[in-house]
Amino acid sequence: MKKTAVVNVVGLTPEILNRSTFLKTWAGKKNVATIKPQIPAVTCTMQACYLTGTLPAQHGIVGNGWYFKTEHEIKFWRQSNDLVQGKKIWHVLKEINPAFTCAYLFWWYNMYADVDFAITPRPQYHADGLKLPDIYTKPDTLRNDLQKQLGTFPLFDFWGPRTTIKSTQWIAQAAIEIFKQHSPTLNMVYLPHLDYNFQRHGNVAQNDTDIIEVDNVCRELITFYESQQVEVIVLSEYGITDVNETIHLNRLFRKNNWLAIRNESGHELLDAGASKVFAVADHQVAHIYLNDKSIFNEVLALLKSNQAIEHVWHGNELLQQGLQHKRCGDMVCVAKPHAWFTYYYWHNDNLAPDFAPTVDIHRKPGYDPAELFINPKIKLPILKAGYTLLKKKLGFRYLMDVIPMHAEMVKGSHGAVPQSKTQWPIVISNTQKKEVLATDVFDIIKQTITG
């Protein structure tokens, strides 16, 4: 078996590749194929397609989150690998050669994956509300060994308003150390940095600094792997497109008295289980779940009348799109290229849930890219954050409420299929194809390793 590294450079497209230096030159020695995105073109779904060679209808990852019907709760960014149904690439390769080993580094659904080496962000959540950076690893000894050598994983540079290249650099260094120590057959590495400013600002020239930073990390990582005779595949999950319109589906449903809201200590909470219908917003895609099937036609008409929605799929259309799974919504909406869906359901910001102005990816019933911003209404954000951290260090309860509730600040999104193929994800490998499906990536990896 040929030792192989699959480097996932999030957000890399033909357009961005042409704005890079090292990656553009390196790709000239390989073949660059565009990947037709599988809807929803979001992290968890696309990765599951790559790892299983199947569609969401089979592997069950219908988005970054969905409605867990038996619990009546919306959950995002779960971590158990058992949620991905079916055989993964490492199962197939292990059957071919029992000596095969795999390092699964920061790809999602990481925990309890039956691989040899794994790392994923796993903060410590203390009873007093304290949140500390940390990682979960397999084997457990990697956790202390890597953080002793590389420093504590920079969690707050990985997601939130202060994201920097530091988290991507840390991941790349960890990948190098794991290969030096264990030399896995398959090395899967996730580099997230391009995701941030392209969502903040869209595809603008000021993001060239981010491209240079990621390009430098890729130079070091790929040069290292190739010095060890490791075949390198570079790929991405999606391309980010410019957006200028938000769609607040849950607010529309609330106006029709279809949404159930609980008031707790002056804050409004969405009660999905008691609602007639609600939306699970995930970038440019939204799953619509109906607890009351009698209003199906009314909901469908409302959605189809919205000028910012490109598609409203249901029934056989979900089957045709490879989405018909028990986790899928009764309908799936896809926004037009310039628009995206928010999870917002309140009409008055003073009644918003207390987690709304914080970075809280697990409690929010939908994806919230506003977590990449500091609220512009805060006059001295550094002073406010410093004061909050002081309360944290002194052991007092605190709320890091610095995130805006202004979705219009977001200028880039993904999830739909971009109109221009220059904004599609890519795979740089030895395949001779110019365009592949997301499910084809499985075979590209397998053939690279097995020859």
MARZA-906408 format. One record per residue (C-alpha): y, z negated, x. Coordinates in steps of 0.02 Angstrom, whole numbers, plus 50000, padded with zeros to 5 digits. Example, Ala and Ser with C-alpha at 12.3 -4.5 7.8 and 13.67 -1.06 7.14 Angstrom:
BEGIN
<node <49775,49610,50615>>
<node <49947,49643,50684>>
end
This chain:
BEGIN
<node <50000,50000,50000>>
<node <50175,50042,50059>>
<node <50291,49892,50066>>
<node <50436,49928,49950>>
<node <50602,49850,49902>>
<node <50681,49886,49732>>
<node <50866,49845,49746>>
<node <50950,49831,49576>>
<node <51135,49866,49602>>
<node <51203,49824,49430>>
<node <51324,49953,49359>>
<node <51289,50087,49490>>
<node <51318,50262,49421>>
<node <51341,50436,49496>>
<node <51528,50409,49478>>
<node <51525,50244,49573>>
<node <51401,50310,49701>>
<node <51527,50445,49747>>
<node <51658,50309,49776>>
<node <51547,50217,49899>>
<node <51521,50248,50085>>
<node <51354,50186,50148>>
<node <51259,50209,49984>>
<node <51324,50386,49963>>
<node <51268,50435,50138>>
<node <51101,50346,50120>>
<node <51069,50426,49950>>
<node <51095,50597,50031>>
<node <50927,50573,50118>>
<node <50840,50534,49953>>
<node <50839,50600,49776>>
<node <50965,50535,49649>>
<node <50904,50542,49469>>
<node <51001,50485,49318>>
<node <50912,50366,49200>>
<node <50934,50402,49014>>
<node <50978,50229,48949>>
<node <50864,50144,48824>>
<node <50967,50067,48685>>
<node <51017,49931,48703>>
<node <51066,49972,48883>>
<node <51084,49791,48932>>
<node <51009,49688,49073>>
<node <50857,49611,48991>>
<node <50801,49763,48892>>
<node <50820,49888,49034>>
<node <50732,49775,49159>>
<node <50587,49750,49039>>
<node <50571,49939,49018>>
<node <50566,49959,49207>>
<node <50438,49821,49234>>
<node <50317,49869,49094>>
<node <50342,50056,49072>>
<node <50356,50026,48885>>
<node <50492,50021,48751>>
<node <50565,49867,48664>>
<node <50446,49899,48519>>
<node <50305,49854,48640>>
<node <50380,49732,48765>>
<node <50486,49641,48635>>
<node <50647,49623,48733>>
<node <50765,49693,48602>>
<node <50922,49630,48691>>
<node <50988,49492,48801>>
<node <50959,49381,48652>>
<node <50899,49386,48472>>
<node <50867,49279,48318>>
<node <50715,49168,48341>>
<node <50659,49173,48160>>
<node <50538,49028,48162>>
<node <50674,48915,48233>>
<node <50819,48993,48135>>
<node <50920,48998,48296>>
<node <51007,49133,48398>>
<node <50962,49116,48580>>
<node <51027,49213,48730>>
<node <50974,49219,48912>>
<node <50805,49135,48894>>
<node <50709,49126,49056>>
<node <50521,49122,49024>>
<node <50432,49278,49085>>
<node <50306,49257,48944>>
<node <50437,49326,48824>>
<node <50408,49498,48903>>
<node <50250,49561,48818>>
<node <50123,49671,48904>>
<node <50070,49704,49083>>
<node <50205,49703,49215>>
<node <50210,49811,49371>>
<node <50140,49671,49479>>
<node <49987,49651,49365>>
<node <49942,49835,49384>>
<node <49968,49836,49572>>
<node <49868,49675,49594>>
<node <49723,49757,49503>>
<node <49731,49904,49623>>
<node <49739,49792,49777>>
<node <49709,49603,49766>>
<node <49807,49581,49929>>
<node <49966,49641,49842>>
<node <50110,49514,49838>>
<node <50276,49516,49747>>
<node <50447,49434,49770>>
<node <50547,49430,49607>>
<node <50724,49383,49655>>
<node <50855,49353,49520>>
<node <50786,49483,49400>>
<node <50788,49408,49226>>
<node <50644,49320,49135>>
<node <50604,49250,49304>>
<node <50532,49078,49268>>
<node <50343,49060,49265>>
<node <50317,49242,49311>>
<node <50145,49258,49392>>
<node <50218,49328,49553>>
<node <50206,49254,49726>>
<node <50391,49216,49757>>
<node <50530,49198,49630>>
<node <50711,49138,49623>>
<node <50829,49123,49475>>
<node <50989,49025,49437>>
<node <50944,48859,49356>>
<node <51091,48737,49345>>
<node <51061,48551,49330>>
<node <51122,48487,49161>>
<node <51150,48299,49165>>
<node <51157,48186,49012>>
<node <51343,48152,49039>>
<node <51384,48338,49027>>
<node <51386,48367,49215>>
<node <51332,48543,49267>>
<node <51282,48569,49448>>
<node <51234,48731,49537>>
<node <51050,48748,49576>>
<node <50905,48871,49573>>
<node <50726,48876,49512>>
<node <50601,48945,49635>>
<node <50418,48984,49656>>
<node <50349,48903,49759>>
<node <50458,48750,49729>>
<node <50480,48723,49917>>
<node <50590,48879,49926>>
<node <50723,48788,49825>>
<node <50768,48663,49961>>
<node <50724,48774,50108>>
<node <50839,48916,50056>>
<node <50985,48805,50002>>
<node <50971,48706,50163>>
<node <50981,48867,50262>>
<node <51104,48967,50156>>
<node <51199,48829,50066>>
<node <51194,48786,49881>>
<node <51179,48940,49773>>
<node <51359,48984,49722>>
<node <51329,48977,49534>>
<node <51512,48983,49485>>
<node <51532,49143,49587>>
<node <51384,49218,49492>>
<node <51462,49210,49319>>
<node <51628,49153,49247>>
<node <51813,49179,49284>>
<node <51795,49147,49472>>
<node <51656,49272,49509>>
<node <51657,49340,49686>>
<node <51544,49435,49806>>
<node <51477,49268,49871>>
<node <51333,49257,49746>>
<node <51277,49435,49783>>
<node <51285,49400,49971>>
<node <51182,49242,49946>>
<node <51048,49336,49849>>
<node <51037,49471,49983>>
<node <51020,49341,50121>>
<node <50885,49251,50023>>
<node <50790,49416,50005>>
<node <50798,49443,50192>>
<node <50736,49267,50229>>
<node <50591,49282,50108>>
<node <50537,49446,50187>>
<node <50549,49373,50362>>
<node <50439,49228,50312>>
<node <50316,49308,50191>>
<node <50329,49499,50200>>
<node <50290,49534,50015>>
<node <50224,49704,49964>>
<node <50353,49724,49825>>
<node <50527,49650,49844>>
<node <50634,49654,49687>>
<node <50816,49608,49719>>
<node <50958,49594,49591>>
<node <51137,49620,49653>>
<node <51260,49584,49509>>
<node <51434,49602,49583>>
<node <51490,49769,49509>>
<node <51465,49699,49334>>
<node <51618,49587,49338>>
<node <51780,49682,49367>>
<node <51715,49837,49281>>
<node <51700,49733,49122>>
<node <51868,49651,49155>>
<node <51967,49807,49197>>
<node <51862,49959,49156>>
<node <51834,50103,49277>>
<node <51996,50089,49373>>
<node <52041,50116,49555>>
<node <52073,49930,49588>>
<node <51885,49905,49575>>
<node <51861,50001,49737>>
<node <51867,49835,49829>>
<node <51713,49780,49732>>
<node <51625,49943,49774>>
<node <51662,49917,49960>>
<node <51597,49737,49951>>
<node <51434,49787,49867>>
<node <51417,49937,49983>>
<node <51425,49819,50133>>
<node <51292,49704,50060>>
<node <51181,49855,50027>>
<node <51208,49917,50204>>
<node <51147,49753,50277>>
<node <51001,49733,50157>>
<node <50938,49913,50163>>
<node <50959,49924,50352>>
<node <50855,49767,50369>>
<node <50716,49828,50255>>
<node <50706,49997,50339>>
<node <50697,49913,50510>>
<node <50540,49830,50443>>
<node <50467,49998,50384>>
<node <50497,49952,50202>>
<node <50527,50095,50079>>
<node <50686,50062,49979>>
<node <50722,50111,49799>>
<node <50898,50080,49732>>
<node <50925,50080,49545>>
<node <51039,50013,49410>>
<node <51023,49961,49228>>
<node <51175,50038,49146>>
<node <51348,50110,49174>>
<node <51504,50026,49108>>
<node <51623,50128,49000>>
<node <51804,50096,48956>>
<node <51835,50010,48788>>
<node <51992,49971,48688>>
<node <51928,49911,48519>>
<node <51832,49757,48462>>
<node <51720,49744,48309>>
<node <51703,49571,48231>>
<node <51552,49595,48117>>
<node <51527,49412,48076>>
<node <51707,49398,48019>>
<node <51678,49546,47903>>
<node <51522,49463,47834>>
<node <51617,49301,47810>>
<node <51751,49388,47707>>
<node <51612,49441,47590>>
<node <51548,49262,47576>>
<node <51385,49307,47661>>
<node <51402,49192,47811>>
<node <51359,49006,47807>>
<node <51475,48894,47909>>
<node <51454,48711,47952>>
<node <51605,48604,47993>>
<node <51566,48475,48126>>
<node <51705,48362,48189>>
<node <51836,48493,48148>>
<node <51742,48639,48226>>
<node <51656,48782,48135>>
<node <51476,48823,48179>>
<node <51379,48974,48121>>
<node <51224,48924,48022>>
<node <51115,49077,48044>>
<node <50968,49010,47945>>
<node <51075,48978,47791>>
<node <51174,49140,47801>>
<node <51135,49288,47689>>
<node <51167,49405,47835>>
<node <51235,49388,48012>>
<node <51256,49490,48169>>
<node <51192,49454,48344>>
<node <51321,49541,48453>>
<node <51266,49606,48623>>
<node <51398,49715,48708>>
<node <51399,49883,48615>>
<node <51244,49844,48511>>
<node <51223,49720,48368>>
<node <51065,49665,48277>>
<node <51094,49632,48092>>
<node <50976,49503,48015>>
<node <50964,49485,47826>>
<node <50897,49325,47750>>
<node <50944,49393,47579>>
<node <50868,49566,47562>>
<node <50953,49592,47393>>
<node <51119,49634,47480>>
<node <51041,49763,47598>>
<node <51131,49912,47520>>
<node <51298,49822,47514>>
<node <51285,49775,47698>>
<node <51232,49951,47745>>
<node <51380,50026,47653>>
<node <51500,49905,47736>>
<node <51436,49946,47909>>
<node <51435,50133,47882>>
<node <51615,50126,47823>>
<node <51673,50051,47988>>
<node <51753,50189,48092>>
<node <51713,50104,48258>>
<node <51524,50105,48227>>
<node <51429,50259,48287>>
<node <51256,50221,48217>>
<node <51176,50104,48091>>
<node <50988,50115,48108>>
<node <50855,50039,47996>>
<node <50676,50072,47942>>
<node <50600,50227,48022>>
<node <50757,50252,48126>>
<node <50716,50092,48221>>
<node <50541,50159,48250>>
<node <50612,50322,48317>>
<node <50725,50226,48436>>
<node <50582,50121,48504>>
<node <50657,49962,48431>>
<node <50539,49917,48288>>
<node <50480,49745,48341>>
<node <50472,49582,48244>>
<node <50617,49516,48348>>
<node <50729,49664,48302>>
<node <50862,49650,48168>>
<node <50839,49728,47997>>
<node <50975,49849,48054>>
<node <51042,49891,48225>>
<node <51223,49947,48249>>
<node <51285,50045,48398>>
<node <51472,50051,48432>>
<node <51568,50209,48470>>
<node <51601,50234,48656>>
<node <51772,50151,48653>>
<node <51717,49996,48556>>
<node <51607,49841,48571>>
<node <51548,49695,48464>>
<node <51604,49514,48477>>
<node <51510,49362,48413>>
<node <51669,49286,48337>>
<node <51651,49220,48161>>
<node <51802,49103,48139>>
<node <51971,49161,48072>>
<node <52073,49018,48145>>
<node <52060,48982,48331>>
<node <52100,48799,48297>>
<node <51933,48788,48205>>
<node <51831,48882,48336>>
<node <51679,48791,48406>>
<node <51715,48681,48556>>
<node <51606,48793,48666>>
<node <51709,48950,48626>>
<node <51841,48921,48763>>
<node <51709,48874,48892>>
<node <51577,48963,48996>>
<node <51424,48924,48891>>
<node <51301,49068,48888>>
<node <51164,48973,48798>>
<node <51258,48896,48651>>
<node <51358,49049,48601>>
<node <51268,49152,48466>>
<node <51310,49315,48555>>
<node <51370,49386,48718>>
<node <51548,49338,48771>>
<node <51627,49439,48913>>
<node <51789,49342,48888>>
<node <51703,49213,48999>>
<node <51759,49322,49144>>
<node <51942,49278,49112>>
<node <52057,49129,49125>>
<node <52159,49102,48967>>
<node <52331,49178,49005>>
<node <52411,49049,48889>>
<node <52370,48911,49014>>
<node <52528,48898,49120>>
<node <52449,48812,49270>>
<node <52262,48853,49261>>
<node <52223,48790,49437>>
<node <52305,48624,49399>>
<node <52213,48610,49233>>
<node <52046,48651,49314>>
<node <52081,48528,49455>>
<node <52121,48390,49331>>
<node <51962,48427,49234>>
<node <51858,48423,49393>>
<node <51936,48257,49438>>
<node <51880,48186,49271>>
<node <51707,48258,49309>>
<node <51699,48173,49479>>
<node <51757,48008,49405>>
<node <51617,48014,49278>>
<node <51724,48044,49123>>
<node <51678,48166,48985>>
<node <51766,48332,49008>>
<node <51780,48507,48934>>
<node <51818,48653,49048>>
<node <51910,48745,48908>>
<node <51996,48880,49010>>
<node <51917,49036,48932>>
<node <52023,49143,48813>>
<node <51969,49186,48638>>
<node <52053,49356,48653>>
<node <51917,49488,48655>>
<node <52044,49627,48675>>
<node <52064,49576,48858>>
<node <51895,49655,48896>>
<node <51914,49835,48956>>
<node <51734,49884,48998>>
<node <51569,49872,48906>>
<node <51394,49947,48896>>
<node <51241,49954,48785>>
<node <51263,50126,48706>>
<node <51222,50290,48792>>
<node <51382,50348,48881>>
<node <51442,50521,48833>>
<node <51456,50573,49016>>
<node <51302,50568,49127>>
<node <51416,50518,49271>>
<node <51413,50345,49188>>
<node <51225,50335,49166>>
<node <51121,50220,49275>>
<node <51029,50298,49421>>
<node <50874,50280,49527>>
<node <50880,50331,49710>>
<node <50704,50362,49773>>
<node <50584,50497,49831>>
<node <50551,50563,49656>>
<node <50595,50746,49634>>
<node <50658,50729,49456>>
<node <50843,50741,49414>>
<node <50834,50642,49252>>
<node <50709,50509,49199>>
<node <50682,50390,49055>>
<node <50697,50202,49079>>
<node <50509,50188,49056>>
<node <50480,50314,49198>>
<node <50546,50190,49326>>
<node <50381,50094,49314>>
<node <50285,50246,49380>>
<node <50416,50281,49515>>
<node <50390,50106,49585>>
<node <50201,50116,49568>>
<node <50189,50286,49652>>
<node <50304,50232,49794>>
<node <50192,50083,49833>>
<node <50023,50167,49808>>
<node <50070,50336,49879>>
end
